[in-house]
Amino acid sequence: MAASAYDLAVNASLRGLLGAARTMPYPMRVRFVGALTRSLVAPLAGYHRRSEANLRLIFPALGPAERRQIARAAADNAGRTLVEIFSGRAFIDHVRDAPATGPGHAATAAARPEGRPGILFSGLFGNCDGPRGWFAARGVGVGGLYKPLANEGFNEAYVEAISRVSTPVFERGRRGLGQMVGFLKEGGVLGALFDQRLPRAETLDFLGQPARTAFSAAELALKYGALMVPVYGIRQPDGLSFEFVAEAPIPHTDARTMMQAATDSLAARVRAMPGQYFWIHRRWKD
């Protein structure tokens, strides 16, 4: 299907913006795209409005000023995350020496000599692809599972960008699933986002509201004996540096229980740092 004029314009605009940003020194480009997204892109695209609607649903006690502040912080974080992912080697070099905390790092390291696969899962929080960059800086290739973007032209650029962070990458779908299964069988480590809405998925509680959640990560972990570790790239107050947290692996029980534990882990992070969650996401669309 031919791309619409709107999709072509969006693709050209985003590619042009990110191309221009990459000519700037790394700290400047991250601040610039964050500020541009917060002050111009998000208001024009209706992202602030959507974020504030989600915040009213999840945190009804917040006042208008607090909702507005969190929505602006979330837009800034989203812009920074986008340009960081599109910065490739510069991003990997930037996070190389970032602190890594939490028991999941030791558990993941111990599993590698055994050839045991691992699933490092995260949500749309902080820099969600940051952990893959941190591992790549240490010579550990972490595969990526991604959901294709609706804009096909920009999706091509996005796949190229996440591939520069680390490879291989697998498209969500039948073909990608088959490739991903082979990767896990060989003892690979996979990075995956689990809090993206899938229309026919089961519902779990997320921040006090039902949210459709795929169980595939837990099902794969159970089937192939993979570690299932919650990981987060938490942006620090300077807006540029990170702490990479890997929580204790989720015990193998059943898929629903494991995915609820994963969702609860993310919910705790969001409650602690709401400005780092992608509130523009239609997580509770149903």
C-alpha positions in Angstrom: 0.0 0.0 0.0 1.3 3.4 -1.0 2.2 5.7 1.9 -0.1 8.6 2.6 1.0 12.2 2.1 0.8 12.6 5.9 3.1 9.5 6.5 5.6 10.8 3.9 5.7 14.2 5.6 6.2 12.7 9.1 8.9 10.4 7.8 10.7 13.2 6.1 10.4 15.5 9.1 11.6 13.0 11.6 14.5 11.8 9.5 15.5 15.5 8.9 15.3 16.4 12.5 17.3 13.4 13.7 19.9 13.9 10.9 20.3 17.5 11.9 20.6 16.6 15.6 23.3 14.1 14.9 25.5 16.9 13.6 25.5 18.4 17.1 27.8 17.3 20.0 26.1 14.4 21.9 24.9 16.3 25.0 23.6 19.2 23.0 21.6 16.9 20.6 20.0 15.1 23.5 18.9 18.3 25.2 17.8 19.9 22.0 15.5 17.0 20.9 14.1 16.6 24.4 13.2 20.3 24.6 11.8 20.4 21.1 9.6 17.4 21.8 8.4 18.9 25.1 7.7 22.4 23.9 6.6 21.9 20.2 6.1 18.4 19.0 4.0 17.1 21.9 1.6 20.0 22.1 1.0 20.0 18.3 0.6 16.2 18.1 -1.8 16.1 21.1 0.6 14.1 23.2 0.3 16.4 26.3 -3.5 16.0 26.1 -3.2 12.2 25.9 -0.7 12.0 28.7 -2.8 14.1 31.0 -5.9 11.9 30.2 -3.9 8.8 31.2 -2.6 10.5 34.3 -6.2 11.4 35.3 -7.1 7.8 35.0 -4.2 6.4 37.0 -3.5 9.2 39.5 -6.9 10.9 40.0 -5.7 12.8 43.0 -3.2 14.8 41.0 -4.0 18.4 40.3 -3.8 20.0 36.8 -0.4 21.6 37.5 1.1 18.3 38.6 -0.4 16.4 35.6 1.0 19.1 33.3 4.4 18.9 34.8 4.6 15.1 34.5 3.3 15.2 30.9 6.0 17.7 29.9 8.7 15.6 31.6 7.5 12.5 29.8 7.6 14.2 26.5 11.1 15.5 27.1 12.2 12.0 28.1 10.6 10.5 25.0 12.4 13.0 22.7 15.7 12.3 24.4 15.2 8.5 24.2 14.5 8.8 20.4 17.6 10.7 19.6 19.8 8.5 21.9 18.7 5.4 20.1 19.4 7.0 16.7 22.9 8.0 18.0 24.2 4.5 17.7 27.9 4.2 18.7 27.8 7.6 20.4 25.0 6.4 22.7 26.8 3.1 23.4 30.0 5.0 24.3 28.1 7.4 26.5 26.5 4.6 28.6 29.6 2.4 28.7 30.6 3.4 32.3 27.1 3.9 33.7 26.5 2.2 37.0 24.8 -1.2 37.0 22.9 -2.2 40.1 20.6 -5.0 41.2 20.9 -8.7 41.6 19.8 -9.5 38.0 23.2 -8.5 36.6 25.0 -11.3 38.6 22.3 -13.8 37.7 22.6 -13.0 34.0 26.4 -13.2 34.1 26.2 -16.6 35.9 23.8 -18.0 33.3 26.0 -17.2 30.3 28.7 -19.8 30.8 26.0 -22.4 31.2 24.5 -21.4 27.9 21.2 -20.6 29.5 19.1 -18.1 27.6 17.8 -14.9 29.1 15.0 -12.5 28.6 15.7 -9.0 29.8 12.3 -7.3 29.8 11.4 -3.7 30.3 8.6 -1.2 29.7 8.2 2.1 28.0 10.1 3.8 30.9 13.4 5.8 31.0 15.4 4.8 28.0 13.8 1.4 27.2 16.6 0.4 24.8 19.4 1.6 27.0 20.1 -1.7 28.7 20.9 -3.3 25.3 23.3 -0.4 24.7 25.0 -1.0 28.1 25.5 -4.7 27.4 26.7 -4.0 23.8 29.4 -1.7 25.3 30.7 -4.8 27.1 30.7 -7.0 24.0 27.4 -8.8 24.9 25.0 -8.8 22.0 21.4 -8.6 23.2 18.7 -9.3 20.7 15.7 -7.0 20.4 12.0 -7.8 19.9 10.2 -4.9 18.4 6.7 -3.9 17.3 6.7 -2.3 13.8 5.8 1.3 13.7 2.6 2.3 11.8 4.7 4.7 9.6 6.4 2.2 7.3 9.0 4.7 6.0 10.1 5.7 9.5 9.9 2.1 10.7 12.8 1.3 8.3 14.9 4.0 9.9 13.9 2.8 13.4 14.9 -0.8 12.7 18.2 0.4 11.4 18.7 2.5 14.5 18.0 -0.3 17.0 20.1 -2.6 15.0 23.1 -0.2 15.5 22.5 -0.5 19.2 22.7 -4.3 19.2 21.8 -7.2 17.0 19.9 -9.3 16.1 16.5 -7.7 16.1 13.2 -9.6 15.6 9.9 -8.2 14.3 6.9 -9.2 16.4 4.9 -11.7 14.3 5.1 -15.3 13.1 8.4 -15.0 11.2 10.1 -13.0 13.9 8.9 -15.4 16.5 10.5 -18.3 14.7 13.8 -16.5 14.4 13.7 -15.5 18.1 13.0 -19.0 19.2 16.1 -20.2 17.4 18.1 -17.5 19.0 16.9 -18.4 22.5 17.6 -22.1 21.9 21.2 -21.2 21.2 21.5 -19.6 24.6 20.9 -16.0 23.4 19.9 -13.1 25.5 16.8 -11.2 24.3 15.6 -7.7 25.2 11.9 -7.2 25.0 9.2 -4.6 25.9 6.2 -6.2 27.4 3.8 -3.3 28.1 2.7 -2.6 24.6 -1.0 -3.1 24.1 -2.1 -6.0 21.9 -5.8 -6.0 21.1 -6.5 -9.7 21.8 -4.2 -10.2 24.7 -5.2 -11.1 28.2 -5.8 -8.3 30.8 -3.6 -7.8 33.9 -3.7 -5.1 36.5 -1.3 -2.3 35.7 -1.4 0.7 38.1 -4.8 -0.2 39.3 -6.4 -0.5 35.8 -6.9 -3.5 33.4 -4.3 -3.5 30.6 -4.0 -6.0 27.8 -0.6 -7.7 28.1 1.0 -10.4 26.0 2.2 -13.5 27.9 4.7 -14.5 25.3 7.9 -13.5 27.3 6.8 -15.7 30.2 5.7 -18.6 27.9 9.1 -18.5 26.2 11.0 -18.4 29.5 9.0 -21.4 30.7 9.5 -23.4 27.5 13.2 -22.8 27.1 14.3 -22.4 30.7 15.3 -18.8 30.2 16.0 -16.3 33.0 13.4 -13.6 33.0 14.9 -10.4 34.4 13.3 -7.0 34.8 15.8 -4.3 33.6 15.5 -0.5 33.5 17.6 2.3 32.0 16.8 5.0 34.6 17.6 8.5 33.5 19.4 10.5 36.1 18.7 14.1 37.2 21.2 15.6 34.7 19.0 14.2 31.9 22.0 12.6 30.2 23.4 9.8 32.4 21.8 6.5 33.4 21.7 3.9 36.1 21.0 0.4 34.7 19.0 -1.7 37.2 18.5 -5.4 36.8 16.1 -6.8 39.4 16.1 -10.4 40.7 14.9 -12.9 38.1 11.2 -13.7 38.2 10.6 -17.2 39.5 9.2 -19.7 37.0 5.6 -20.5 38.0 2.9 -19.9 35.3 2.7 -17.4 32.5 0.0 -15.2 34.1 1.7 -15.1 37.5 5.0 -14.2 35.9 3.6 -11.5 33.7 1.7 -10.0 36.6 5.0 -9.9 38.6 6.7 -8.2 35.6 3.8 -5.6 35.4 4.0 -5.0 39.2 7.8 -4.4 38.8 7.2 -1.7 36.2 4.3 -0.2 38.1 6.6 0.4 41.1 9.1 2.2 38.9 6.4 4.4 37.3 5.0 5.3 40.7 8.5 6.3 41.9 9.4 8.3 38.7 6.2 9.1 36.7 8.0 11.6 34.5 10.0 8.8 32.9 7.0 6.8 31.7 5.7 7.1 28.1 2.3 8.4 29.0 1.6 9.2 25.4 1.2 5.4 24.9 -2.4 4.2 24.6 -1.8 1.6 27.3 -5.4 1.6 28.7 -7.2 2.2 25.4 -9.8 -0.5 26.2 
